[in-house]
């Protein structure tokens, strides 16, 4: 004979109600209350109440299994968030380091030509100028080369260059060579 509807026990809740730790605790409390009520109803436990107790106990077991799934999902979500935060922190630190390397330390322009020229080591030199105010630098240089010869000497001028207003600058390696050139010219 088929059981009547009143013979089929109904649970107050089931495992589908579990979404998080709070709902798990609520489901367990309702199922244990259901078991207590079934045991305490009357002097003996009826067949219907035995089925209800068995169903409730089975649902508690399933709920406990469900809880481990919920907790592991939550733990993996926490681990995933922690990993994301670690990656973001590392990327931000690397970007900061790159910015420090790539950003110039100051926006000041480099040194001027005059500043660089003043730093260069100076060698002794003489400036030659003609008594004729209309004389060209090239004429002065040619006349000086014709009048002074360094063939017999163990040195020669390091550099000769024309400068403003018909003047020529003749540079030597040291002061002794410069003084000898002046005495030769005189």
trRosetta pair geometry for C-beta under 8 A, 3 or more apart (Angstrom, degrees):
i j d omega theta_ij theta_ji phi_ij phi_ji
3 7 4.0 -122 -176 87 105 133
3 8 5.9 121 115 -53 127 83
4 7 4.8 99 56 -1 72 104
4 8 7.8 -142 98 -6 43 82
5 8 5.9 -54 -153 30 39 107
6 48 7.6 -32 138 -120 71 153
7 47 7.9 -7 -152 99 98 106
7 48 5.6 -125 -146 -98 55 109
9 38 8.0 17 -136 -105 143 134
9 48 5.9 142 -62 177 99 80
9 49 7.5 118 -90 -101 136 29
9 51 5.2 171 2 100 124 101
9 52 3.6 -157 -153 -83 161 88
9 55 5.9 -174 84 23 122 145
11 14 5.8 95 89 -69 135 83
11 31 6.8 0 -162 -108 113 86
11 34 6.4 22 -142 -147 70 172
11 52 7.5 160 -80 -152 70 79
11 55 5.8 -135 -60 129 114 119
11 56 6.1 158 -117 -87 109 74
11 59 5.9 104 -141 -32 163 164
12 30 4.6 -126 90 171 128 117
12 31 7.3 -153 48 -75 99 50
12 33 7.6 -11 18 76 153 108
12 34 5.6 -157 1 -70 109 123
13 17 4.8 -41 -172 7 113 155
13 26 7.7 5 58 124 176 89
13 27 5.1 -128 111 -127 133 80
13 30 4.9 65 18 90 120 150
13 31 6.9 -96 62 -54 91 85
13 59 8.0 145 96 163 65 144
14 17 6.3 124 64 -2 48 97
14 27 7.6 -18 118 -148 8 122
14 59 5.6 -104 -131 -139 68 126
14 62 7.9 -7 -176 87 81 136
15 18 5.7 -39 -167 11 56 116
15 27 7.2 94 -101 179 38 158
15 59 6.3 -154 -39 -159 87 79
15 62 4.6 -81 -61 123 143 113
15 63 5.2 -151 -103 -81 86 65
15 66 5.1 164 -162 -37 109 151
17 23 5.9 -151 140 176 79 116
17 26 7.5 -99 133 93 123 110
17 27 5.3 154 81 -84 116 117
18 23 5.0 162 -130 111 44 107
18 24 4.9 53 -135 -83 111 69
18 27 5.6 -62 -68 -4 92 151
18 63 6.0 148 -50 -142 145 84
18 66 4.9 104 79 127 150 139
18 67 7.0 -92 -172 -70 147 66
18 70 6.7 -112 149 -45 108 144
19 23 4.8 66 33 22 77 153
19 70 7.6 120 151 -120 22 133
20 23 5.6 92 48 16 63 99
20 24 7.1 -109 107 -10 34 94
20 70 6.3 169 -122 -176 34 136
20 74 7.8 87 -136 -71 85 133
21 24 5.5 -52 -150 31 33 118
21 25 6.6 32 156 -18 65 102
21 67 7.5 71 -111 -143 63 98
21 70 7.0 178 -59 120 60 133
21 71 7.5 69 -78 -80 99 88
22 25 6.0 -54 -153 34 32 108
22 26 6.5 32 150 -18 64 107
23 26 5.3 -52 -147 38 38 116
23 27 6.3 40 154 -21 69 103
24 27 5.9 -56 -149 35 29 108
24 28 6.4 26 155 -16 65 107
24 63 6.3 141 -148 174 80 102
24 66 7.2 -173 -108 97 104 103
24 67 4.9 82 -137 -95 149 105
24 70 6.9 -150 -54 45 130 155
25 28 5.8 -54 -146 38 31 111
25 29 6.3 33 155 -20 65 107
26 29 5.8 -56 -149 36 28 112
26 30 6.5 25 155 -16 64 107
27 30 5.9 -57 -149 37 31 109
27 31 6.3 25 156 -15 66 109
27 59 7.8 -122 166 148 109 108
27 63 5.3 -168 111 -127 129 141
28 31 5.9 -59 -145 40 29 107
28 32 6.2 24 159 -15 66 109
28 60 6.3 79 -126 -129 77 91
28 63 6.0 180 -72 119 81 150
29 32 6.1 -57 -143 40 27 105
29 33 6.3 30 156 -20 63 108
30 33 5.7 -55 -148 37 29 113
30 34 6.4 36 150 -25 63 105
31 34 5.4 -49 -150 31 34 118
31 35 6.7 36 151 -19 64 100
31 56 4.6 158 -168 -164 90 94
31 59 5.5 -154 -118 91 141 116
31 60 5.2 -179 117 -68 148 92
31 63 7.2 -161 1 -9 154 151
32 35 5.5 -47 -149 33 38 112
32 36 6.4 39 152 -19 66 104
32 56 7.7 151 -75 162 28 125
32 60 7.3 75 -61 -93 78 134
33 36 5.7 -53 -148 37 33 113
33 37 6.3 33 154 -19 66 106
34 37 5.9 -55 -147 36 28 110
34 38 6.4 26 155 -19 63 108
34 52 6.7 -127 159 163 105 107
34 56 4.9 -170 93 -105 121 143
35 38 5.8 -58 -148 36 30 110
35 39 6.4 25 157 -16 65 108
35 52 7.9 179 -99 124 51 88
35 53 5.3 84 -131 -128 83 79
35 56 4.9 -160 -63 101 91 148
35 57 6.9 83 -95 -57 132 79
36 39 6.0 -59 -148 38 28 107
36 40 6.0 10 161 -5 66 117
37 40 6.1 -67 -139 48 26 101
37 41 6.1 40 159 -42 65 105
38 41 6.0 -44 -144 14 27 117
38 45 7.0 53 146 -137 85 100
38 49 4.0 160 -172 -159 97 97
38 50 8.0 172 158 -55 126 24
38 52 4.8 -169 -105 92 148 124
38 53 5.1 -157 97 -60 144 89
38 56 7.5 -175 6 2 143 143
39 45 6.2 -29 -124 -90 53 115
39 49 7.3 158 -68 162 34 127
39 53 6.8 79 -58 -92 86 131
41 46 7.9 -53 97 8 111 104
41 49 6.2 -164 58 -99 121 145
42 45 7.8 154 74 -85 105 29
42 46 7.0 51 54 -31 149 100
45 49 4.9 -128 -165 92 79 123
45 50 5.5 100 141 -63 114 83
45 53 7.3 -15 -162 -15 136 143
46 49 4.7 94 53 11 77 102
46 50 6.9 -131 99 -8 41 86
47 50 5.5 -49 -149 31 33 115
47 51 6.7 34 152 -17 63 100
48 51 5.9 -53 -155 34 32 110
48 52 6.4 34 147 -20 64 107
49 52 5.2 -50 -145 37 38 116
49 53 6.2 42 153 -22 67 101
50 53 5.7 -52 -148 35 31 112
50 54 6.4 31 152 -17 64 106
51 54 5.7 -56 -148 39 32 112
51 55 6.2 33 153 -19 67 106
52 55 5.7 -53 -145 37 29 111
52 56 6.2 29 155 -19 64 107
53 56 5.8 -54 -145 37 28 110
53 57 6.3 29 155 -19 64 107
54 57 5.8 -55 -146 37 28 111
54 58 6.3 29 155 -18 63 107
55 58 5.8 -57 -149 38 30 111
55 59 6.2 29 153 -19 65 108
56 59 5.6 -55 -147 37 31 112
56 60 6.5 37 151 -23 64 101
57 60 5.6 -49 -150 30 33 114
57 61 6.7 36 150 -19 63 102
58 61 5.6 -52 -154 33 35 114
58 62 6.5 32 150 -15 66 105
59 62 5.5 -51 -145 40 35 112
59 63 6.1 42 151 -25 66 104
60 63 5.5 -51 -145 34 31 115
60 64 6.5 35 153 -22 63 101
61 64 5.8 -52 -153 32 30 111
61 65 6.8 30 149 -15 62 103
62 65 5.6 -52 -152 37 36 112
62 66 6.3 39 148 -22 66 106
63 66 5.4 -53 -148 36 33 116
63 67 6.4 42 150 -28 65 99
64 67 5.5 -44 -150 25 34 116
64 68 7.1 35 152 -18 61 97
65 68 6.0 -52 -159 30 36 109
65 69 6.9 34 146 -16 64 104
66 69 5.6 -55 -156 35 38 114
66 70 6.3 37 149 -19 70 105
67 70 5.6 -54 -146 37 34 111
67 71 6.1 30 157 -16 68 108
68 71 5.8 -54 -141 41 30 109
68 72 6.2 28 159 -17 65 107
69 72 6.1 -57 -144 38 26 106
69 73 6.3 27 155 -19 63 108
70 73 5.8 -57 -150 36 28 111
70 74 6.3 26 153 -18 64 107
71 74 5.6 -54 -145 38 32 110
71 75 6.1 34 154 -21 66 106
72 75 5.5 -50 -142 38 33 113
72 76 6.2 32 157 -18 65 103
73 76 5.9 -54 -146 37 29 107
73 77 6.4 32 151 -21 62 106
74 77 5.6 -54 -150 35 32 113
74 78 6.4 33 151 -20 65 104
75 78 5.6 -52 -148 36 33 111
75 79 6.3 32 152 -17 66 105
76 79 5.5 -50 -144 39 35 112
76 80 6.1 41 152 -24 65 105
77 80 5.5 -51 -146 36 30 115
77 81 6.4 31 153 -19 63 104
78 81 5.8 -53 -148 36 31 110
78 82 6.3 32 152 -20 64 106
79 82 5.6 -53 -147 37 31 113
79 83 6.3 34 153 -20 65 105
80 83 5.7 -53 -148 36 29 112
80 84 6.4 32 152 -19 63 104
81 84 5.6 -52 -148 36 32 112
81 85 6.3 32 154 -18 65 106
82 85 5.8 -55 -148 37 30 111
82 86 6.3 32 152 -20 64 106
83 86 5.6 -53 -147 35 31 113
83 87 6.4 31 154 -18 65 105
84 87 5.8 -56 -149 36 30 110
84 88 6.3 29 154 -18 66 108
85 88 5.7 -54 -144 38 31 111
85 89 6.2 33 156 -21 65 106
86 89 5.8 -55 -148 36 28 111
86 90 6.4 27 155 -18 64 107
87 90 5.8 -57 -150 37 30 110
87 91 6.3 28 155 -18 66 107
88 91 5.8 -55 -145 37 30 110
88 92 6.3 31 156 -20 65 107
89 92 5.8 -56 -148 36 29 111
89 93 6.4 29 154 -19 64 107
90 93 5.8 -56 -150 35 31 111
90 94 6.4 28 155 -17 66 106
91 94 5.8 -56 -148 37 32 109
91 95 6.3 32 153 -20 66 106
92 95 5.8 -54 -147 36 31 111
92 96 6.4 34 153 -22 64 106
93 96 5.6 -54 -150 34 31 114
93 97 6.5 32 152 -19 64 104
94 97 5.7 -52 -150 35 34 112
94 98 6.4 33 152 -18 66 105
95 98 5.7 -54 -148 38 32 111
95 99 6.3 36 152 -22 65 104
96 99 5.7 -52 -149 33 30 113
96 100 6.6 31 152 -19 63 104
97 100 5.7 -55 -153 34 32 112
97 101 6.5 27 152 -16 65 106
98 101 5.7 -57 -148 38 34 109
98 102 5.9 15 161 -6 70 115
99 102 6.1 -66 -136 48 26 99
99 103 5.5 23 167 -22 68 116
100 103 6.3 -51 -127 35 21 106
104 107 6.7 111 92 -80 123 53
111 115 4.0 -120 -176 89 107 133
111 116 5.3 129 110 -52 123 84
111 119 8.0 12 159 -12 162 135
112 115 4.8 100 53 4 74 102
112 116 7.2 -143 95 -2 41 86
113 116 5.8 -58 -150 39 33 108
113 117 6.0 32 153 -20 68 110
114 117 5.6 -54 -142 39 29 112
114 118 6.3 30 157 -22 64 106
115 118 5.9 -55 -147 34 28 109
115 119 6.7 28 153 -21 61 106
116 119 5.8 -58 -155 32 34 112
116 120 6.9 44 149 -33 65 97
117 120 5.8 -41 -154 15 37 116
123 158 6.2 -28 129 47 164 150
123 159 7.8 110 63 27 139 111
123 171 4.9 75 88 -175 118 109
123 172 6.4 -163 153 72 109 42
123 173 6.6 -54 -156 -127 126 21
123 174 7.9 -75 -158 -72 89 30
124 171 7.3 139 86 -154 41 63
124 172 5.3 -29 82 60 92 97
124 174 6.5 37 19 165 124 21
124 175 4.8 136 -55 -90 160 59
124 177 7.5 148 74 66 123 86
124 178 4.0 -93 128 -35 125 153
125 169 5.3 19 165 -178 139 92
125 170 6.0 161 -159 81 84 43
125 171 4.2 -37 -93 -97 107 63
125 172 6.7 166 -92 10 48 72
125 178 6.9 -106 -77 -118 11 125
126 169 7.6 167 84 -152 37 51
126 170 5.3 -11 58 59 84 98
126 172 7.9 36 -4 -12 89 110
126 178 6.1 155 -37 -161 97 94
126 181 6.4 -150 4 100 142 123
126 182 6.1 168 -93 -76 148 94
127 163 7.2 -50 -134 40 109 136
127 167 5.4 2 -178 180 104 119
127 168 7.1 156 -157 78 56 42
127 169 5.4 -24 -101 -98 76 69
127 170 7.8 174 -89 18 27 72
128 140 6.1 162 118 162 109 118
128 144 5.6 22 173 -85 170 146
128 167 6.8 154 75 -162 47 65
128 168 4.6 -15 56 60 101 97
128 169 7.9 -171 17 -78 74 22
128 170 6.4 41 -14 -8 112 113
128 185 8.0 -137 -107 -140 113 157
129 140 7.4 -36 -139 -141 22 150
129 165 7.9 2 -128 113 112 96
129 166 6.7 87 -144 108 75 87
129 167 4.9 -25 -89 -107 89 87
129 168 7.9 -178 -70 22 46 68
130 133 7.8 -167 94 -68 97 20
130 135 3.8 -19 73 54 164 152
130 139 7.5 15 -66 97 152 103
130 140 4.9 -122 -46 -96 108 111
130 143 7.8 81 -97 49 109 149
130 166 6.0 -65 28 149 106 123
132 135 4.2 96 83 -34 106 107
133 166 7.5 151 -164 39 40 154
135 139 5.3 -122 -169 80 90 127
135 140 5.7 97 139 -58 123 95
135 166 5.4 111 85 -164 77 139
136 139 4.7 94 60 5 83 103
136 140 7.1 -148 95 -6 44 86
136 166 6.4 -125 -141 -116 18 98
137 140 5.6 -55 -149 35 34 113
137 141 6.3 35 154 -20 67 106
137 162 3.9 67 165 -136 151 125
137 163 7.9 162 -117 40 137 38
137 166 5.4 -154 -64 -135 69 46
137 167 7.0 -25 -108 49 100 23
137 168 5.9 134 -159 -67 91 90
138 141 5.7 -52 -147 36 32 113
138 142 6.4 32 155 -19 64 106
138 162 7.5 -31 -58 -79 58 142
139 142 5.8 -55 -147 37 31 110
139 143 6.3 30 155 -18 65 108
140 143 5.9 -58 -149 38 29 110
140 144 6.3 28 154 -20 65 109
140 166 6.3 122 -24 177 141 84
140 167 7.7 -64 96 -127 167 21
140 168 5.5 -171 108 -14 120 122
141 144 5.8 -56 -147 36 29 110
141 145 6.3 27 156 -18 65 107
141 160 6.7 116 -135 155 114 132
141 162 7.1 -73 -48 -76 129 96
141 168 5.3 145 -78 -99 86 154
142 145 5.9 -56 -147 36 29 109
142 146 6.3 29 154 -20 64 109
143 146 5.7 -58 -149 36 30 112
143 147 6.3 19 158 -13 66 112
144 147 6.0 -62 -144 41 28 105
144 148 6.1 -19 173 23 68 110
144 168 6.9 -134 5 70 155 150
144 170 7.6 -144 150 -56 151 142
144 185 7.6 -16 -142 -117 90 117
145 148 7.0 -75 -129 58 21 77
147 185 7.1 70 117 -129 123 71
148 181 6.9 56 -171 -153 151 82
148 184 5.4 93 -130 125 107 123
148 185 5.9 -33 -71 -83 131 77
149 152 6.9 70 110 7 101 90
150 153 4.7 -62 -161 46 70 118
150 155 6.6 -84 -167 94 122 54
150 156 4.4 129 118 -105 153 76
150 157 7.2 -154 -43 -9 158 73
153 156 7.2 144 86 -67 112 58
153 180 7.3 136 -125 131 138 141
155 172 7.2 50 153 -155 132 102
155 173 6.5 -121 -148 20 124 121
155 177 4.7 -97 122 -119 160 127
155 180 7.9 105 57 65 128 140
157 160 5.5 57 121 -53 144 96
157 170 4.9 -69 -131 -173 143 97
157 171 6.3 104 -173 65 90 48
157 172 5.9 -74 -123 -84 60 69
157 181 7.4 69 -74 -100 95 153
158 171 4.9 -61 63 105 100 95
158 172 6.0 136 -1 -133 97 19
158 173 5.6 126 -53 -62 121 68
159 169 7.9 0 110 109 94 92
159 170 7.6 172 90 -154 52 40
159 171 4.2 9 55 45 92 120
160 168 6.4 5 -173 176 93 111
160 169 7.3 168 -151 86 46 53
160 170 5.1 -4 -107 -108 85 74
160 171 7.3 -154 -70 19 41 74
161 168 7.1 167 86 -157 33 68
161 169 5.3 -11 62 57 84 97
161 171 7.9 20 9 -9 96 108
162 167 7.4 130 -164 83 60 48
162 168 5.6 -43 -105 -104 56 74
162 169 7.9 153 -119 17 8 77
163 167 4.8 -34 69 85 95 100
163 168 6.9 156 16 -109 80 20
163 169 5.2 60 -22 -20 123 107
164 167 6.5 12 74 33 46 106
170 181 7.1 -141 114 154 135 157
172 175 7.8 129 89 -89 122 17
172 177 4.0 -168 179 99 133 114
172 178 4.4 -165 40 -66 141 77
172 181 6.6 -161 -66 -6 139 139
173 177 5.6 64 45 18 82 151
174 177 5.5 99 58 10 70 100
174 178 7.2 -130 105 -5 39 94
175 178 5.3 -56 -148 38 38 116
175 179 6.2 38 156 -20 71 104
176 179 5.9 -55 -149 36 29 109
176 180 6.5 29 153 -18 63 106
177 180 5.8 -55 -148 36 32 112
177 181 6.5 34 153 -21 64 105
178 181 5.9 -55 -153 33 30 112
178 182 6.7 30 150 -19 63 104
179 182 5.7 -52 -151 34 34 112
179 183 6.5 30 153 -15 66 105
180 183 5.8 -56 -148 39 33 108
180 184 6.3 37 152 -22 66 106
181 184 5.6 -53 -148 34 32 114
181 185 6.4 31 155 -21 64 106
182 185 5.9 -57 -150 33 31 110
182 186 6.7 34 154 -28 63 105
183 186 5.8 -50 -150 25 34 115
